Amino acid sequence: MKHSIDDYTHDPRLQRPDKNPARLDFIQSATGLVLALFIWAHMFFESSILFGKEAMHTMTVFFEGYYFFGEKHPVFVTWLGLLIFGIFILHAFVALRKFPASYRQYRIFRSHMKTMRHTDTSTWFVQIVTGFVMFFLGSVHLYIVISQPGDIGPYASSDRMVTEWMWPLYIVLLVAVILHAGIGSYRLCLKWGWFEGKNAKKSRRFLRKFQYGTIVFFMTLGLLSIASYMKIGYEHRAHAGERYHPAYEKTVQGERP
């Protein structure tokens, strides 16, 4: 059966290309960017423990609204956790469409990766693995934050690390999160042409160095922070469950600082 040019011109399926893949790509990129920025900011907030227990306590009550309302409202932490969890689930759901859907596809990709020996292809596989790890461990971490917003602080967080044996989970999650955010931000810049400049090769080399730099920096910062929490938790294990009160609060209450 022969078709004229008019048959194709008036076919609505050919006139209107499917825009859903482009929309999903945009959603994946946008949610990924938000999560990467949140992760890096979160690492800075958590690292306040490196400056002492009082510094970490100050950061905690800030997010509980103490400096805005004169009293602590842990529910603000729950709301923030729910917002991030929603973005996290949306990002994971959209990204799943690019994962190998079967063992056969996985074998094809692995063969392709070994043949090409291309760094960007190999790091994409790291994205798959770290994304899988984050989906489970990240969900656990966010659930704890959402359900126990008042149990965040120098002693509470440190006790969770040591007394509740959460440090192995946090170390694995740290590695997965930092790798995923670092590689993902690099891929985002390439995908959308950010910081491309006039020399594409030079820009790619710069972005790759930035990728490695952010990974090393935040990995080091995270490990040092975990070590500090574990040190405090180990020293505080005999009083697990006790909450930290800074010197000025103890003075107001008539206690020794």
MARDRENKE-878471 format. One record per residue (C-alpha): residue number from 1; residue in three letters; x, y, z. Coordinates in Angstrom, 2 decimals, decimal comma, always signed. Each point is the difference from the previous one (the first is absolute). Layout:
residues N
SITE   i  aa      xx      yy      zz
SITE NUM ALA       X       Y       Z
...
end
This chain:
residues 257
SITE   i  aa      xx      yy      zz
SITE   1 MET   +0,00   +0,00   +0,00
SITE   2 LYS   +1,45   +3,35   -1,09
SITE   3 HIS   -0,17   +3,18   +2,10
SITE   4 SER   +0,10   +3,55   -1,25
SITE   5 ILE   +1,85   +2,81   +1,70
SITE   6 ASP   -3,35   +1,30   +1,25
SITE   7 ASP   -0,53   -3,17   +2,00
SITE   8 TYR   +3,12   +0,71   +2,07
SITE   9 THR   -0,61   +3,75   +0,20
SITE  10 HIS   -3,43   -0,50   +1,56
SITE  11 ASP   +1,06   -2,78   +2,35
SITE  12 PRO   -0,16   +1,64   +3,50
SITE  13 ARG   +2,47   -2,56   +1,39
SITE  14 LEU   +2,67   +1,25   -2,44
SITE  15 GLN   -0,87   +3,67   +0,37
SITE  16 ARG   +0,31   -0,02   +3,80
SITE  17 PRO   +3,20   -1,71   +1,21
SITE  18 ASP   -0,05   -1,55   +3,44
SITE  19 LYS   +1,33   +2,58   +2,45
SITE  20 ASN   -0,21   -2,25   +3,06
SITE  21 PRO   +3,64   -1,21   -0,17
SITE  22 ALA   +1,20   +3,63   -0,03
SITE  23 ARG   -2,30   +0,88   +2,91
SITE  24 LEU   +1,22   -2,99   +1,99
SITE  25 ASP   +3,62   +0,95   -0,73
SITE  26 PHE   -0,68   +3,50   +1,30
SITE  27 ILE   -1,68   -1,34   +3,17
SITE  28 GLN   +2,90   -2,38   +0,60
SITE  29 SER   +2,54   +2,80   -0,47
SITE  30 ALA   -1,89   +2,52   +2,14
SITE  31 THR   -0,60   -2,39   +2,90
SITE  32 GLY   +3,57   -1,27   -0,25
SITE  33 LEU   +1,36   +3,55   +0,21
SITE  34 VAL   -2,16   +0,80   +3,04
SITE  35 LEU   +1,09   -3,19   +1,76
SITE  36 ALA   +3,70   +0,56   -0,79
SITE  37 LEU   -0,13   +3,54   +1,39
SITE  38 PHE   -1,88   -1,24   +3,07
SITE  39 ILE   +2,55   -2,77   +0,59
SITE  40 TRP   +2,93   +2,42   -0,14
SITE  41 ALA   -1,77   +2,46   +2,32
SITE  42 HIS   -0,95   -2,88   +2,33
SITE  43 MET   +3,65   -1,05   +0,18
SITE  44 PHE   +0,99   +3,50   +1,13
SITE  45 PHE   -2,74   +0,05   +2,64
SITE  46 GLU   +0,96   -3,44   +1,32
SITE  47 SER   +3,68   +0,96   +0,10
SITE  48 SER   -0,81   +2,64   +2,63
SITE  49 ILE   +0,84   -2,77   +2,49
SITE  50 LEU   +3,66   +0,55   -0,93
SITE  51 PHE   -0,22   +3,37   +1,78
SITE  52 GLY   -1,39   -1,54   +3,17
SITE  53 LYS   -3,26   -1,18   +1,51
SITE  54 GLU   -1,33   +3,50   +0,57
SITE  55 ALA   +0,51   +0,94   -3,67
SITE  56 MET   -1,96   -3,06   -1,11
SITE  57 HIS   -2,74   +0,75   +2,57
SITE  58 THR   -0,26   +3,57   -1,35
SITE  59 MET   -0,44   -1,32   -3,54
SITE  60 THR   -2,64   -2,48   +1,17
SITE  61 VAL   -2,21   +2,52   +1,83
SITE  62 PHE   +0,33   +2,38   -2,97
SITE  63 PHE   -1,85   -2,50   -2,21
SITE  64 GLU   -2,52   -0,53   +2,80
SITE  65 GLY   -0,88   +3,71   -0,19
SITE  66 TYR   +1,38   +0,96   +3,41
SITE  67 TYR   +1,57   +3,26   -1,20
SITE  68 PHE   -3,20   +1,02   -1,80
SITE  69 PHE   -2,70   -0,95   +2,53
SITE  70 GLY   +1,90   -0,13   +3,30
SITE  71 GLU   -0,72   -3,70   +0,45
SITE  72 LYS   +0,83   -3,23   -1,78
SITE  73 HIS   -2,41   -1,56   -2,52
SITE  74 PRO   +1,46   -3,35   -1,20
SITE  75 VAL   -2,99   -0,33   -2,35
SITE  76 PHE   +1,85   +2,37   -2,37
SITE  77 VAL   +2,64   -2,71   -0,41
SITE  78 THR   -2,76   -2,50   -0,78
SITE  79 TRP   -1,43   +2,27   -2,69
SITE  80 LEU   +3,41   +0,51   -1,57
SITE  81 GLY   +0,62   -3,76   +0,12
SITE  82 LEU   -3,35   -0,69   -1,70
SITE  83 LEU   +0,78   +2,54   -2,73
SITE  84 ILE   +3,42   -1,51   -0,70
SITE  85 PHE   -1,41   -3,52   +0,15
SITE  86 GLY   -2,64   +0,92   -2,59
SITE  87 ILE   +2,63   +1,46   -2,35
SITE  88 PHE   +2,19   -3,05   +0,65
SITE  89 ILE   -2,77   -2,47   -0,94
SITE  90 LEU   -0,93   +2,00   -3,12
SITE  91 HIS   +3,63   +0,10   -1,12
SITE  92 ALA   +0,43   -3,74   +0,56
SITE  93 PHE   -3,26   -0,82   -1,82
SITE  94 VAL   +0,94   +2,07   -3,07
SITE  95 ALA   +3,61   -1,26   -0,05
SITE  96 LEU   -1,08   -3,66   +0,09
SITE  97 ARG   -1,05   +0,18   -3,64
SITE  98 LYS   +3,68   +0,23   -1,02
SITE  99 PHE   +1,16   -2,97   +2,08
SITE 100 PRO   +0,52   -3,38   -1,70
SITE 101 ALA   -3,44   -1,65   +0,08
SITE 102 SER   +1,28   -3,57   -0,22
SITE 103 TYR   +3,10   -2,09   +0,56
SITE 104 ARG   +0,50   -0,16   -3,78
SITE 105 GLN   +0,09   +3,80   -0,22
SITE 106 TYR   +2,42   +0,09   +2,91
SITE 107 ARG   +2,32   -2,47   -1,78
SITE 108 ILE   -0,12   +2,08   -3,18
SITE 109 PHE   +0,85   +3,16   +1,93
SITE 110 ARG   +2,86   -1,70   +1,87
SITE 111 SER   +1,44   -1,27   -3,28
SITE 112 HIS   -0,33   +3,46   -1,51
SITE 113 MET   +1,69   +1,60   +3,03
SITE 114 LYS   +2,96   -2,43   -0,11
SITE 115 THR   +0,43   +0,53   -3,73
SITE 116 MET   -0,22   +3,79   +0,05
SITE 117 ARG   +2,11   +0,52   +3,15
SITE 118 HIS   -1,51   +3,48   +0,21
SITE 119 THR   +0,04   +1,82   +3,35
SITE 120 ASP   -3,44   +1,58   -0,41
SITE 121 THR   -1,52   -3,38   -0,86
SITE 122 SER   +1,59   -1,64   +3,04
SITE 123 THR   -1,13   +2,77   +2,34
SITE 124 TRP   -3,55   -0,41   -1,32
SITE 125 PHE   +0,13   -3,56   +1,30
SITE 126 VAL   +1,13   +1,41   +3,36
SITE 127 GLN   -3,10   +2,19   -0,14
SITE 128 ILE   -2,16   -3,11   -0,35
SITE 129 VAL   +1,63   -1,80   +2,93
SITE 130 THR   +0,04   +3,00   +2,34
SITE 131 GLY   -3,58   +0,88   -0,94
SITE 132 PHE   -1,08   -3,53   +0,93
SITE 133 VAL   +1,80   +0,25   +3,35
SITE 134 MET   -1,43   +3,45   +0,71
SITE 135 PHE   -3,56   -1,11   -0,70
SITE 136 PHE   +0,11   -2,38   +2,96
SITE 137 LEU   +2,44   +1,58   +2,45
SITE 138 GLY   -1,07   +3,56   -0,78
SITE 139 SER   -3,63   -0,94   +0,65
SITE 140 VAL   +0,97   -1,38   +3,42
SITE 141 HIS   +1,89   +3,16   +0,90
SITE 142 LEU   -2,81   +2,29   -1,13
SITE 143 TYR   -2,58   -2,08   +1,87
SITE 144 ILE   +2,00   +0,43   +3,23
SITE 145 VAL   +0,23   +3,76   -0,54
SITE 146 ILE   -3,71   +0,29   -0,81
SITE 147 SER   -1,23   -2,21   +2,84
SITE 148 GLN   +2,49   +1,15   +2,68
SITE 149 PRO   +0,65   +3,70   -0,70
SITE 150 GLY   +0,66   +0,74   +3,67
SITE 151 ASP   +2,78   -2,59   +0,18
SITE 152 ILE   +2,55   +2,06   -1,91
SITE 153 GLY   +2,88   +1,57   +1,90
SITE 154 PRO   +3,54   -0,58   +1,25
SITE 155 TYR   -0,94   -2,81   +2,40
SITE 156 ALA   -3,09   -1,37   -1,76
SITE 157 SER   +1,73   -0,30   -3,39
SITE 158 SER   +3,19   -1,38   +1,54
SITE 159 ASP   -1,94   -2,58   +2,04
SITE 160 ARG   -1,75   -1,11   -3,17
SITE 161 MET   +3,39   -0,51   -1,64
SITE 162 VAL   +1,56   -2,05   +2,82
SITE 163 THR   -2,62   -1,37   +2,38
SITE 164 GLU   -2,52   -0,81   -2,75
SITE 165 TRP   +2,75   -1,23   -2,39
SITE 166 MET   -1,01   +2,23   -2,89
SITE 167 TRP   +3,55   +0,98   -0,96
SITE 168 PRO   +0,43   -2,77   -2,64
SITE 169 LEU   -3,18   +1,16   -1,74
SITE 170 TYR   +1,10   +3,64   +0,05
SITE 171 ILE   +3,46   -0,77   -1,36
SITE 172 VAL   -1,40   -2,00   -2,94
SITE 173 LEU   -2,67   +2,66   -0,57
SITE 174 LEU   +2,64   +2,75   +0,10
SITE 175 VAL   +2,09   -1,68   -2,70
SITE 176 ALA   -3,05   -0,60   -2,21
SITE 177 VAL   -1,42   +3,51   +0,44
SITE 178 ILE   +3,25   +1,87   -0,64
SITE 179 LEU   +0,87   -2,06   -3,07
SITE 180 HIS   -3,53   +0,31   -1,39
SITE 181 ALA   -0,18   +3,76   +0,57
SITE 182 GLY   +3,50   +0,66   -1,34
SITE 183 ILE   -0,39   -2,08   -3,16
SITE 184 GLY   -3,57   +1,16   -0,50
SITE 185 SER   +0,91   +3,70   +0,14
SITE 186 TYR   +2,76   -0,60   -2,57
SITE 187 ARG   -2,42   -1,78   -2,33
SITE 188 LEU   -2,57   +2,76   +0,44
SITE 189 CYS   +2,52   +2,62   -1,11
SITE 190 LEU   +0,85   -2,02   -3,10
SITE 191 LYS   -3,63   -0,77   -0,82
SITE 192 TRP   -1,22   +3,59   +0,12
SITE 193 GLY   +3,21   +1,68   -1,15
SITE 194 TRP   +0,66   +1,89   +3,22
SITE 195 PHE   +3,45   +1,64   +0,22
SITE 196 GLU   +0,78   -1,31   -3,47
SITE 197 GLY   +1,84   +3,09   -1,23
SITE 198 LYS   +1,70   +0,26   -3,38
SITE 199 ASN   +2,26   -3,03   +0,44
SITE 200 ALA   -2,13   -3,08   +0,71
SITE 201 LYS   +2,97   -2,28   +0,74
SITE 202 LYS   +1,53   +2,45   +2,45
SITE 203 SER   -3,37   +0,48   +1,70
SITE 204 ARG   -0,48   -3,76   +0,32
SITE 205 ARG   +3,44   -0,37   +1,61
SITE 206 PHE   -0,87   +2,80   +2,46
SITE 207 LEU   -3,36   -1,59   +0,85
SITE 208 ARG   +1,62   -3,39   +0,52
SITE 209 LYS   +2,52   +1,54   +2,41
SITE 210 PHE   -2,87   +1,76   +1,78
SITE 211 GLN   -1,80   -3,33   +0,24
SITE 212 TYR   +2,99   -1,72   +1,60
SITE 213 GLY   +0,64   +2,99   +2,24
SITE 214 THR   -3,55   +0,11   +1,40
SITE 215 ILE   +0,02   -3,76   +0,57
SITE 216 VAL   +3,31   +0,08   +1,91
SITE 217 PHE   -0,95   +3,11   +1,99
SITE 218 PHE   -3,46   -1,13   +1,13
SITE 219 MET   +1,12   -3,60   +0,56
SITE 220 THR   +2,77   +1,26   +2,31
SITE 221 LEU   -2,38   +2,41   +1,74
SITE 222 GLY   -2,58   -2,75   +0,50
SITE 223 LEU   +2,44   -2,56   +1,35
SITE 224 LEU   +1,46   +2,54   +2,45
SITE 225 SER   -3,50   +0,87   +1,16
SITE 226 ILE   -0,94   -3,66   +0,51
SITE 227 ALA   +3,24   -0,53   +1,94
SITE 228 SER   -0,87   +2,95   +2,27
SITE 229 TYR   -3,52   -1,33   +0,63
SITE 230 MET   +1,40   -3,44   +0,77
SITE 231 LYS   +2,55   +1,46   +2,45
SITE 232 ILE   -2,73   +1,89   +1,85
SITE 233 GLY   -2,31   -3,02   -0,09
SITE 234 TYR   +2,72   -2,28   +1,38
SITE 235 GLU   +0,74   +2,41   +2,85
SITE 236 HIS   -3,73   +0,47   +0,69
SITE 237 ARG   -1,05   -3,68   -0,25
SITE 238 ALA   -0,48   -0,33   +3,77
SITE 239 HIS   -2,58   +2,82   -0,16
SITE 240 ALA   -1,70   -0,94   -3,27
SITE 241 GLY   -3,36   +1,71   -0,33
SITE 242 GLU   +1,09   +3,14   +1,81
SITE 243 ARG   -0,48   +3,20   -2,02
SITE 244 TYR   +2,60   +2,72   -0,38
SITE 245 HIS   -0,54   +3,44   +1,58
SITE 246 PRO   +2,54   +2,73   -0,75
SITE 247 ALA   +1,73   +1,99   +2,73
SITE 248 TYR   -2,35   +2,98   -0,17
SITE 249 GLU   -3,08   -2,23   +0,45
SITE 250 LYS   +1,58   -1,71   +3,03
SITE 251 THR   +0,80   +3,39   +1,54
SITE 252 VAL   -3,60   +1,18   -0,42
SITE 253 GLN   -1,23   -3,20   +1,63
SITE 254 GLY   +2,32   +0,53   +2,97
SITE 255 GLU   +2,34   -2,85   -0,90
SITE 256 ARG   +3,74   +0,03   -0,31
SITE 257 PRO   +1,15   +0,66   -3,60
end
